[in-house]
C-alpha cells in the first residue's frame, strides 16, 4: 500500500539530474522489437542481394558433401580433415552474418535510447534475490504490458506462419520433383517471401515499441514533489548551511579589512553611516586604493581602529558615499574621484609633516568636490535634478 501511494504521488517529470543518474545505472529505453526488425530486415536484404551466390554455394556444398569418395572410405582418418574443411567454409558465411548482427544490435540501441556505456548494471544486487520483491515486479504494470505485447507478437507471427505454410504448401510439394539447383532457388524465393511477411509484422511492432519504451521509462522515472524539493536541496546545497558559509566568509573578509585599517593613510567618514579607508604608495600604486570599507556598525568599528592606530579620520560625507558606492575593497578609486582624493591626501600629508616637526597645524579640513552623479544621495535630491534640468534647458 505504501508503494502504491508513493507511486501515485509521482506525477512530476524526472529532472535532468535523475535522468542522468538513471543512465549511469543502465536505465535506458531499449526496444527489442526494433533490434529484431533491423536484423531480419537486413537479413532479407542480404538474401535478396546475394541469392544467386548463396544458391550456387549451397548447391556446390551439398554436391561436395554427397559426393562418394572412396579415399574417405579407405582412410577414415581423413574424415576429420574433411569435416574441418566444410566447417571452415560454413564459418566464412556465418562470421559476416554474426558481425552484421552485432552492428545492428548496437544501431538499434543507439536509435531507441542513445549511446550509454556503464558497468553498473553488472554489479550484484542482492535485493533482487528476494522472492517477494520478484513477484511484485512480475505483476507490475510494466511487466504485464511487456508480456501482453510479447504474446500478441507471438500470436501474429504464428498466424502469419500458418498462412504462409497453407498458401505455399503446394509449391513446396512441387519442389520435390525439381532438380536440386532449381529446388534451392525455389526454396530461397519462398523463404524470402515468408521473411518479408514476418518483417512487416516486426516493423509495425518496432514503430509502436520505440515511443512506448520511452514513455514507459519516463513513467518509471517520474518524481513526487518531495523528491524534486530534496533533489534541489542536494544540488543547490542546504539553505542553512549556505547561509552559515556566507556569514563565515563575510566575517573573514571583515577581519581582513579591519587588519588593513592601521596601515591606511586616511579614513573618510559620513560621519557614522559609511567609512572608507584609503592607502596610497607612490612607489607601488598607480592610484590610491581602498583597503577597507563598511557601513553602520562596521563603519564605527573602522573608525575606532583608525583612531587607536593614530590614522587620521576625515568627515567628508559626499566623498565617503561616492567611494563606498563605486569602489570595491583592494581596488583603485575611480578616475573621476582622483581630484577629491588628492585633496584629502594632501591635507593628510601636511598634517603628518606638521606633527613630525612638532609645529601646530591650523589648516582647515578640505571639502572635496564630488561629481553629483557619483554621490548616491545627490542623485535623489530635487535641487540637483532641477539644476540638471535647467542645464539641459539652457543647452
C-alpha atoms as one frame of an Amber mdcrd trajectory, in Angstrom:
protein
   0.000   0.000   0.000   2.824   2.364   0.831   4.465   1.669  -2.514   1.185
   2.306  -4.343   0.609   5.605  -2.558   4.185   6.659  -3.230   3.897   5.820
  -6.927   0.571   7.665  -7.158   2.252  10.815  -5.812   4.898  10.709  -8.556
   3.255  12.967 -11.087   6.148  15.294 -11.965   8.532  14.558 -14.855  12.051
  13.459 -13.977  14.681  16.151 -13.611  17.803  16.091 -15.820  19.853  15.014
 -12.803  17.667  11.963 -12.168  17.687  11.058 -15.864  21.485  11.219 -15.899
  21.674   9.136 -12.721  19.311   6.580 -14.269  21.512   6.362 -17.367  24.552
   5.615 -15.222  22.555   2.773 -13.669  21.694   1.398 -17.115  18.069   2.551
 -17.222  17.739   3.478 -20.886  14.833   2.970 -23.271  15.619  -0.100 -25.379
  13.346  -1.673 -27.990  13.868  -5.380 -28.640  11.374  -5.288 -31.482  13.470
  -2.684 -33.261  16.543  -4.902 -32.974  14.600  -7.903 -34.299  13.264  -5.888
 -37.206  16.671  -4.483 -38.161  18.299  -7.919 -38.019  15.554  -9.544 -40.050
  15.287  -6.647 -42.494  18.999  -6.610 -43.233  18.922 -10.416 -43.483  16.171
 -10.212 -46.078  18.096  -7.550 -47.988  21.273  -9.642 -47.960  19.335 -12.731
 -49.005  17.854 -10.860 -51.939  21.177  -9.326 -52.946  23.276 -12.482 -52.690
  20.626 -15.081 -53.516  22.353 -16.340 -56.700  25.722 -16.666 -54.986  24.187
 -18.371 -51.942  22.236 -20.770 -54.101  25.326 -21.675 -56.083  27.359 -22.082
 -52.897  24.707 -24.302 -51.287  24.467 -26.433 -54.399  28.221 -26.857 -54.525
  28.391 -27.588 -50.818  25.672 -30.203 -50.925  27.153 -31.795 -54.037  30.530
 -31.922 -52.352  29.073 -33.342 -49.170  27.035 -36.023 -51.021  29.810 -36.982
 -53.410  31.067 -40.505 -52.826  34.793 -40.523 -52.154  36.394 -43.946 -51.935
  39.526 -42.386 -50.402  37.442 -41.376 -47.378  36.096 -44.928 -47.122  39.569
 -46.417 -47.429  41.096 -43.977 -44.930  38.625 -42.979 -42.176  41.273 -40.750
 -40.577  40.685 -38.241 -43.396  37.088 -37.624 -42.266  38.062 -35.054 -39.587
  40.027 -33.121 -42.195  37.013 -33.048 -44.496  34.773 -32.001 -41.617  37.159
 -29.159 -40.745  37.169 -28.001 -44.364  33.371 -27.962 -44.535  33.146 -26.173
 -41.161  35.647 -23.552 -42.298  33.611 -22.900 -45.416  30.481 -22.511 -43.294
  32.226 -20.127 -40.892  33.139 -17.810 -43.764  29.419 -17.324 -44.249  28.349
 -17.208 -40.604  31.036 -14.824 -39.330  29.963 -11.861 -41.527  26.352 -12.534
 -40.583  27.296 -12.510 -36.892  29.281  -9.276 -37.283  26.356  -7.630 -39.076
  24.016  -8.805 -36.304  26.232  -7.189 -33.636  26.343  -3.924 -35.578  22.581
  -3.956 -35.966  22.080  -4.594 -32.238  24.252  -1.555 -31.449  22.405   0.523
 -34.040  19.033  -0.433 -32.548  20.236   0.648 -29.104  21.510   3.961 -30.443
  18.250   4.682 -32.250  15.998   3.871 -29.300  17.985   5.163 -26.320  21.295
   6.603 -27.488  24.806   5.586 -26.518  25.193   4.650 -22.872  28.236   2.713
 -21.639  28.158   1.723 -17.980  29.256  -1.292 -15.947  26.984  -0.570 -13.009
  24.214  -2.991 -14.110  26.774  -5.825 -13.866  27.244  -5.232 -10.138  25.445
  -7.825  -7.974  22.194  -6.634  -6.407  21.240  -8.950  -3.580  17.883  -7.269
  -3.049  16.735  -8.807  -6.312  17.073 -12.253  -4.709  14.046 -11.515  -2.548
  11.220 -13.681  -3.981   8.517 -11.330  -2.702  10.084  -8.390  -4.499  10.430
 -10.529  -7.633   6.752 -11.440  -7.557   5.846  -7.773  -7.127   7.925  -6.901
 -10.192   6.318  -9.700 -12.217   2.812  -8.433 -11.558   3.686  -4.782 -12.088
   2.000  -2.842 -14.854   5.164  -2.512 -16.952   5.894  -6.252 -16.927   2.267
  -7.129 -17.657   2.282  -4.733 -20.612   5.518  -6.273 -21.918   4.060  -9.784
 -21.518   0.870  -8.806 -23.335   2.886  -7.250 -26.169   5.090 -10.350 -26.477
   2.043 -12.637 -26.542   0.393 -10.519 -29.230   3.579 -10.550 -31.314   3.910
 -14.315 -30.951   0.266 -14.798 -31.929   0.633 -12.647 -35.043   3.828 -14.439
 -36.059   2.106 -17.821 -35.652  -0.833 -16.644 -37.753   1.462 -15.293 -40.461
   3.495 -18.504 -40.429   0.379 -20.663 -40.630  -0.942 -18.562 -43.503   2.369
 -18.831 -45.330   2.564 -22.624 -44.863  -1.004 -23.173 -46.008  -0.641 -20.962
 -49.058   2.810 -22.188 -50.092   2.332 -25.903 -49.331   1.564 -26.829 -52.989
   4.671 -25.002 -54.200   6.804 -26.676 -51.549   5.487 -30.085 -52.603   6.212
 -29.301 -56.240   9.870 -28.632 -55.401  10.356 -32.347 -54.725  10.152 -33.034
 -58.454  12.675 -30.338 -59.382  16.417 -30.782 -59.808  18.476 -29.756 -56.808
  19.717 -26.351 -58.148  16.216 -25.279 -59.209  14.771 -26.607 -55.932  17.247
 -24.473 -53.953  16.313 -21.377 -55.965  12.603 -22.012 -55.411  13.166 -22.651
 -51.689  15.093 -19.393 -51.394  12.274 -17.487 -53.075   9.672 -18.987 -50.742
  11.867 -18.319 -47.735  12.367 -14.712 -48.759   8.595 -14.182 -49.156   7.920
 -15.595 -45.704  10.627 -13.455 -44.157   9.178 -10.335 -45.812   5.780 -11.040
 -44.232   7.354 -11.582 -40.805   9.447  -8.430 -41.290   6.331  -6.351 -41.920
   4.840  -7.556 -38.637   8.053  -6.724 -36.781   8.190  -3.304 -38.468   4.738
  -2.418 -37.146   5.709  -3.528 -33.642   9.018  -1.627 -33.812   7.266   1.609
 -34.823   4.952   1.245 -31.821   7.535  -0.108 -29.370  10.196   2.637 -29.642
   7.976   5.521 -28.370   6.268   3.103 -25.983   9.573   2.203 -24.307  10.487
   5.871 -23.958   7.119   6.657 -22.427   7.372   3.722 -20.011  10.867   4.819
 -18.937   9.648   8.368 -18.373   6.778   6.974 -16.311   9.139   4.878 -14.178
  11.359   7.886 -13.545   8.565  10.258 -12.544   9.111  12.070  -9.269   6.984
  13.354  -6.451   7.014  16.950  -5.262   9.032  15.979  -2.187  11.643  14.203
  -4.307  12.045  17.265  -6.525  12.493  19.519  -3.486  15.007  17.116  -1.939
  16.983  16.967  -5.179  17.009  20.745  -5.420  18.363  20.929  -1.887  21.034
  18.387  -2.725  22.067  20.130  -5.939  21.981  23.682  -4.613  23.009  22.876
  -1.062  21.183  23.301   2.211  19.962  26.869   2.673  21.005  26.994   6.319
  24.468  25.637   5.561  24.937  28.091   2.705  23.782  30.934   4.952  26.304
  29.964   7.619  29.033  29.747   4.996  28.181  33.225   3.709  28.257  34.611
   7.258  31.619  32.970   7.906  33.082  34.267   4.656  31.772  37.748   5.431
  33.413  37.579   8.855  36.709  36.527   7.290  36.557  39.415   4.812  35.729
  41.867   7.594  38.631  40.649   9.715  40.995  41.033   6.771  39.712  44.556
   6.112  39.972  45.588   9.749  43.539  44.280   9.874  44.418  46.621   6.984
  42.961  49.752   8.631  46.016  50.522  10.858  48.194  50.619   7.721  45.870
  53.038   5.903  46.720  56.697   5.260  43.239  58.082   5.852  39.688  57.110
   6.787  36.866  59.086   5.166  33.515  59.016   7.011  29.899  60.116   6.527
  30.025  60.750   9.548  28.801  57.455  11.055  26.950  55.627   8.261  29.919
  54.998   5.946  33.657  54.647   6.454  36.285  54.094   3.735  39.978  53.550
   4.467  42.414  54.750   1.782  46.079  53.988   1.192  48.492  55.305  -1.397
  52.074  54.224  -2.012  53.598  56.212  -4.820  56.273  53.593  -5.453  53.876
  50.645  -5.707  50.488  52.045  -6.710  49.288  53.924  -9.749  46.374  55.415
  -7.814  45.015  55.415  -4.237  43.399  52.154  -3.213  40.503  51.315  -0.895
  41.761  48.860   1.739  38.586  48.717   3.859  35.040  49.976   3.811  31.917
  49.447   5.863  28.511  50.780   6.800  26.811  51.427  10.147  28.376  49.263
  12.885  31.265  48.174  10.668  31.925  51.831   9.841  32.129  52.687  13.545
  34.482  49.740  14.055  36.756  51.029  11.272  36.696  54.487  12.854  37.658
  53.183  16.298  40.519  51.075  14.932  41.793  54.047  12.921  41.780  56.328
  15.961  43.581  53.727  18.072  46.224  53.387  15.328  46.588  57.206  15.001
  45.183  57.146  11.459  43.531  60.467  10.527  39.732  60.343  10.252  38.182
  62.974   7.987  34.468  63.830   7.845  33.680  64.124   4.113  30.155  62.727
   3.580  29.882  63.113  -0.230  33.311  61.560  -0.819  32.638  58.725   1.654
  29.331  57.895  -0.032  30.883  58.013  -3.508  33.833  55.804  -2.543  31.575
  53.313  -0.779  29.198  53.092  -3.752  31.704  52.973  -6.635  34.830  51.254
  -5.277  35.457  47.711  -4.050  37.993  46.651  -1.453  41.555  46.288  -2.795
  40.590  48.279  -5.914  41.798  51.688  -7.018  39.482  54.648  -6.716  37.682
  55.731  -9.914  39.419  58.288 -12.099  36.588  60.787 -11.581  37.352  60.836
  -7.846  41.112  61.338  -8.241  40.890  65.101  -7.635  38.789  64.762  -4.484
  41.009  62.007  -3.069  44.134  64.003  -3.928  42.814  66.956  -1.881  42.229
  64.881   1.243  45.552  63.013   0.896  47.438  66.298   0.502  45.814  67.518
   3.696  46.836  64.285   5.474  50.441  64.592   4.304  50.604  68.200   5.547
  49.162  67.096   8.886  51.773  64.348   9.224  54.627  66.709   8.356  53.433
  69.224  10.954  53.131  66.559  13.644  56.550  65.152  12.790  58.129  68.632
  13.005  56.307  69.457  16.225  54.675  72.570  14.886  50.982  73.399  15.102
  48.790  72.657  12.119  45.869  75.028  11.678  44.854  74.318   8.068  41.130
  73.539   7.890  39.987  70.168   6.638  39.260  70.241   2.904  35.787  69.943
   1.457  36.431  67.888  -1.681  34.155  68.396  -4.648  32.464  65.189  -5.774
  30.530  64.913  -9.085  26.816  64.759  -8.430  26.355  61.548 -10.403  28.995
  59.825  -8.213  27.173  60.656  -4.961  24.181  58.291  -4.460  22.466  60.767
  -2.157  22.908  63.664  -4.577  21.144  61.754  -7.356  17.918  61.722  -5.332
  17.974  65.358  -4.238  15.409  67.520  -6.030  17.739  70.531  -6.208  20.280
  68.502  -8.166  17.588  67.234 -10.503  16.317  70.760 -11.003  19.794  72.032
 -11.708  20.333  69.257 -14.220  17.022  70.126 -15.898  17.971  73.821 -16.057
  21.298  72.888 -17.614  19.580  70.802 -20.272  17.113  73.589 -20.987  19.871
  76.124 -21.352  21.786  73.836 -23.640
